[in-house]
Amino acid sequence: MELRELRSFCTAAKLKSISRAAEQLNVGQPTVTTHIKKLEEELGVQLFDRIKRPIQLTPVGAALAQLASPLVEGIDSLAAHAGIVEQEGPVRVASTHEIIPHTLVQAVRVFLKTSPHARLRVLAGRREDVMHMVEEGEADIGLVPSPERGTDFEFLPLFPYERVLVAPLGHPLLKSPVTTLEEIAKHPLIMMGKGTWTRRMLEAEFRRRGVSFEVIVELDSMDTIKRYVALGMGVSVGPSLAIEPKDLEELGVMKLTHLLPVEQAGVIWLQGKTLSKRTQEFMAVIKNTLALASARR
């Protein structure tokens, strides 16, 4: 016994017409007839007296209609409500701190223009925090640099995640290409908090080489870090996505792709999780926004 068969039967019982039921259900009349016949065969009873016009329910048919109609109506109402909830529910996005004010804000700007009634919830954290929020269901999707392979996440790569040296204009490190990390370690460092992805990678490389270093300022925002670097307090290493054209008026920037790995940043979500239409639309906006930005470069 299938829901579609019960739906055809209940609609025909209510309208007392096979043809009108087919019209309301937007299916062919033979389909409704087939559904009802399957029910009758499965139950071993006749549900309609087809001799009378309009068609009439048999006593057994009337009893089934009384039982099944509230069930079918309830399921149809639930499906409609679920669709409304999906459209009205928020898109929950978790992201690392450095991606939020740059890559993510571009996508949010476009998304809210195309879907002005959509609701967004943005959560910030370190890479591991974002992965945990997605894993625990606190966020539907997460934006991270290079998620670990072999995890329970699906991954949509979006853009290369490369690191750059950021220094005040006229700084000695900008006068010639930096060929070793040791050259950077000689200067005071202004970095994001302990455990953030780039800092953890940089410090691991320093320790592997036995290089001494000093972090004199520790902040949670690359935008704030850039301001302290511009003051001449030290230098920083961060993602290239955090550099805006206007920053070059008071900062020097040098690529470090020959010293630190270039990774793929992108969107993660749990394997097997069904994403809402709104969330899928937002992911498409992120991808398209980044593609357009890349084409302009």
C-alpha positions as CSV (number, residue, x, y, z in Angstrom):
1,M,0.0,0.0,0.0
2,E,1.6,3.3,-1.1
3,L,0.9,6.8,-0.2
4,R,0.1,7.8,-3.8
5,E,-2.6,5.0,-4.0
6,L,-4.2,6.2,-0.7
7,R,-4.1,9.8,-2.0
8,S,-5.8,8.9,-5.2
9,F,-8.5,6.9,-3.3
10,C,-9.2,9.6,-0.7
11,T,-9.4,12.4,-3.4
12,A,-11.8,10.3,-5.5
13,A,-13.9,9.5,-2.4
14,K,-14.1,13.1,-1.5
15,L,-15.0,14.4,-5.0
16,K,-17.0,11.3,-5.9
17,S,-15.3,11.3,-9.3
18,I,-12.3,9.6,-10.8
19,S,-11.9,12.2,-13.5
20,R,-12.1,15.2,-11.1
21,A,-9.7,13.5,-8.7
22,A,-7.2,13.0,-11.6
23,E,-7.6,16.7,-12.5
24,Q,-7.0,17.8,-8.9
25,L,-4.0,15.6,-8.5
26,N,-2.6,16.7,-11.9
27,V,-2.3,13.1,-13.2
28,G,-4.1,11.1,-15.8
29,Q,-7.4,9.4,-15.1
30,P,-6.0,5.9,-15.8
31,T,-3.4,6.6,-13.1
32,V,-6.1,7.2,-10.5
33,T,-8.0,4.1,-11.6
34,T,-4.9,2.0,-11.4
35,H,-4.1,3.2,-7.9
36,I,-7.6,2.4,-6.7
37,K,-7.6,-1.0,-8.3
38,K,-4.2,-1.8,-6.6
39,L,-5.7,-0.9,-3.3
40,E,-8.7,-3.1,-3.9
41,E,-6.5,-6.0,-4.9
42,E,-4.2,-5.7,-1.9
43,L,-7.1,-5.4,0.5
44,G,-9.3,-8.0,-1.3
45,V,-12.4,-5.7,-1.2
46,Q,-14.3,-3.4,-3.5
47,L,-14.0,0.2,-2.4
48,F,-16.4,1.9,-4.9
49,D,-19.8,1.0,-6.3
50,R,-19.1,2.0,-9.9
51,I,-22.6,1.3,-11.2
52,K,-24.1,4.3,-9.5
53,R,-23.4,7.8,-10.7
54,P,-21.7,9.7,-9.2
55,I,-19.6,6.8,-7.9
56,Q,-20.4,5.8,-4.3
57,L,-18.2,4.3,-1.6
58,T,-19.0,0.8,-0.5
59,P,-19.3,0.3,3.3
60,V,-15.7,-0.9,3.4
61,G,-14.6,2.0,1.2
62,A,-16.3,4.5,3.6
63,A,-14.5,2.9,6.5
64,L,-11.1,3.2,4.7
65,A,-11.8,6.8,3.7
66,Q,-12.6,7.7,7.3
67,L,-9.3,6.2,8.4
68,A,-7.0,7.2,5.6
69,S,-8.2,10.8,4.8
70,P,-6.9,12.4,8.0
71,L,-3.6,10.5,7.4
72,V,-3.1,11.7,3.8
73,E,-4.1,15.3,4.7
74,G,-1.7,15.3,7.6
75,I,1.2,14.0,5.5
76,D,0.5,16.5,2.7
77,S,0.3,19.3,5.3
78,L,3.6,18.2,6.8
79,A,5.3,18.2,3.3
80,A,4.0,21.7,2.6
81,H,5.1,22.9,6.1
82,A,8.5,21.4,5.6
83,G,8.9,23.3,2.3
84,I,8.0,26.6,4.1
85,V,10.4,25.9,6.9
86,E,13.2,25.1,4.5
87,Q,12.7,28.4,2.7
88,E,12.3,30.4,5.9
89,G,15.0,28.7,7.9
90,P,18.4,30.4,8.2
91,V,21.4,29.4,6.3
92,R,24.0,28.6,9.0
93,V,27.5,29.2,7.9
94,A,30.7,28.8,10.0
95,S,34.0,30.3,8.8
96,T,37.5,30.9,9.9
97,H,38.2,34.5,11.1
98,E,40.3,35.5,8.1
99,I,37.8,34.4,5.5
100,I,34.8,36.1,7.1
101,P,35.7,39.8,6.3
102,H,36.9,39.1,2.8
103,T,35.8,36.1,0.8
104,L,32.6,35.5,2.8
105,V,31.4,39.1,2.9
106,Q,31.5,39.3,-0.9
107,A,29.3,36.3,-1.2
108,V,26.9,37.5,1.5
109,R,26.5,40.8,-0.3
110,V,25.5,39.1,-3.6
111,F,23.3,36.6,-1.9
112,L,21.3,39.2,0.1
113,K,20.7,41.1,-3.2
114,T,19.3,38.1,-5.0
115,S,17.5,36.6,-1.9
116,P,16.5,39.6,0.2
117,H,14.2,37.6,2.5
118,A,16.8,34.9,3.2
119,R,18.2,34.7,6.7
120,L,21.9,34.0,7.4
121,R,23.6,33.0,10.6
122,V,27.4,33.4,10.5
123,L,29.6,31.7,13.1
124,A,33.3,32.3,13.5
125,G,36.1,30.1,14.8
126,R,39.4,28.6,14.1
127,R,39.7,25.8,11.5
128,E,39.1,23.0,14.0
129,D,36.2,25.0,15.6
130,V,34.5,25.4,12.2
131,M,34.9,21.6,11.5
132,H,33.5,20.8,14.9
133,M,30.4,23.1,14.4
134,V,29.6,21.4,11.1
135,E,30.1,18.0,12.6
136,E,27.8,18.8,15.6
137,G,25.1,20.3,13.4
138,E,25.6,23.9,14.7
139,A,26.3,25.0,11.1
140,D,25.1,23.6,7.8
141,I,28.3,24.4,6.0
142,G,31.8,25.7,6.8
143,L,34.4,27.7,5.0
144,V,37.9,26.5,5.8
145,P,41.4,26.2,4.4
146,S,42.3,22.7,3.4
147,P,40.2,20.3,5.5
148,E,41.8,17.1,6.6
149,R,41.5,14.2,4.2
150,G,39.8,11.0,5.3
151,T,37.2,12.9,7.5
152,D,33.5,12.6,7.3
153,F,33.1,15.8,5.3
154,E,32.2,16.5,1.7
155,F,34.5,19.2,0.3
156,L,33.9,21.7,-2.5
157,P,37.2,23.4,-3.4
158,L,36.8,27.1,-4.2
159,F,40.1,29.0,-4.2
160,P,43.8,28.6,-3.5
161,Y,44.9,29.5,0.0
162,E,48.4,31.0,-0.1
163,R,50.4,32.9,2.4
164,V,52.1,36.2,2.1
165,L,54.6,38.3,4.1
166,V,53.1,41.6,5.2
167,A,55.5,44.3,6.2
168,P,55.6,48.2,6.5
169,L,56.6,50.0,3.4
170,G,60.4,50.3,3.2
171,H,61.0,47.4,5.5
172,P,64.4,45.6,4.9
173,L,62.6,42.3,4.1
174,L,61.0,43.9,1.1
175,K,64.3,45.0,-0.5
176,S,65.1,41.5,-1.9
177,P,63.3,38.2,-2.3
178,V,62.9,36.3,1.0
179,T,64.6,32.9,0.4
180,T,64.2,31.3,3.9
181,L,61.9,31.4,6.9
182,E,64.8,32.2,9.1
183,E,64.9,35.7,7.6
184,I,61.4,36.3,8.7
185,A,62.0,34.9,12.2
186,K,64.6,37.5,12.9
187,H,61.9,40.2,13.1
188,P,59.1,40.8,15.7
189,L,55.9,39.0,14.5
190,I,52.3,40.2,14.7
191,M,50.1,37.1,14.3
192,M,46.7,35.7,14.8
193,G,46.0,33.7,18.0
194,K,47.7,30.4,18.9
195,G,46.3,27.4,17.1
196,T,45.1,29.3,14.0
197,W,46.0,27.5,10.8
198,T,48.6,29.8,9.3
199,R,50.3,30.5,12.7
200,R,50.4,26.8,13.6
201,M,52.0,26.0,10.3
202,L,54.5,28.8,10.5
203,E,55.6,28.0,14.0
204,A,55.9,24.3,13.2
205,E,58.3,25.2,10.4
206,F,60.3,27.5,12.7
207,R,60.6,24.7,15.3
208,R,61.5,22.1,12.7
209,R,64.4,24.3,11.6
210,G,65.4,25.1,15.2
211,V,64.7,28.8,14.6
212,S,64.0,31.2,17.4
213,F,61.1,33.7,16.9
214,E,59.0,36.1,18.9
215,V,55.3,37.0,18.6
216,I,54.9,40.4,20.1
217,V,51.2,41.1,19.2
218,E,48.5,38.4,19.0
219,L,45.1,39.4,17.5
220,D,42.0,37.7,16.1
221,S,41.7,39.8,12.9
222,M,44.0,40.1,9.9
223,D,42.5,43.6,9.3
224,T,43.7,44.7,12.7
225,I,47.0,43.0,12.3
226,K,47.6,45.0,9.1
227,R,47.1,48.2,11.0
228,Y,49.7,47.3,13.6
229,V,52.1,46.2,10.9
230,A,51.7,49.6,9.2
231,L,52.7,51.2,12.5
232,G,56.1,49.6,12.2
233,M,55.7,47.3,15.2
234,G,56.7,44.1,13.3
235,V,55.8,41.9,10.3
236,S,53.2,39.3,9.7
237,V,52.4,36.2,7.7
238,G,48.9,35.7,6.6
239,P,46.6,34.6,3.8
240,S,46.7,36.5,0.6
241,L,42.9,36.8,0.5
242,A,43.2,39.2,3.4
243,I,45.0,41.8,1.3
244,E,43.0,44.5,-0.3
245,P,44.3,46.9,-3.0
246,K,44.1,49.9,-0.6
247,D,46.4,48.1,1.8
248,L,49.3,48.5,-0.6
249,E,49.3,52.2,0.1
250,E,51.0,51.6,3.5
251,L,52.1,48.0,3.4
252,G,54.5,45.8,1.4
253,V,53.3,42.3,0.5
254,M,55.5,39.4,-0.7
255,K,54.3,36.0,-1.8
256,L,55.6,33.0,0.2
257,T,54.4,30.2,-2.0
258,H,58.0,29.0,-2.3
259,L,58.3,28.6,1.4
260,L,54.8,27.6,2.6
261,P,52.4,25.3,0.9
262,V,49.5,26.5,-1.2
263,E,46.3,24.8,-0.1
264,Q,42.7,24.6,-1.4
265,A,40.1,26.5,0.7
266,G,36.5,25.7,0.2
267,V,33.1,24.6,1.7
268,I,32.7,21.5,3.9
269,W,29.5,19.8,4.9
270,L,28.8,16.4,6.5
271,Q,28.7,13.4,4.2
272,G,25.2,12.2,3.6
273,K,23.6,15.5,4.9
274,T,20.8,16.9,2.8
275,L,21.4,20.6,2.4
276,S,18.4,22.9,2.1
277,K,17.7,24.7,-1.2
278,R,18.7,28.0,0.4
279,T,22.0,26.6,1.6
280,Q,22.7,25.1,-1.9
281,E,21.8,28.5,-3.4
282,F,24.3,30.2,-1.1
283,M,27.0,27.7,-2.0
284,A,26.4,28.5,-5.7
285,V,26.7,32.2,-5.0
286,I,30.0,31.7,-3.2
287,K,31.3,29.7,-6.2
288,N,30.1,32.2,-8.8
289,T,31.2,35.3,-6.8
290,L,34.7,33.9,-6.5
291,A,34.8,32.9,-10.2
292,L,33.9,36.4,-11.2
293,A,36.4,38.0,-8.8
294,S,39.1,35.7,-10.2
295,A,38.2,36.6,-13.8
296,R,38.7,40.3,-13.1
297,R,42.2,39.8,-11.7
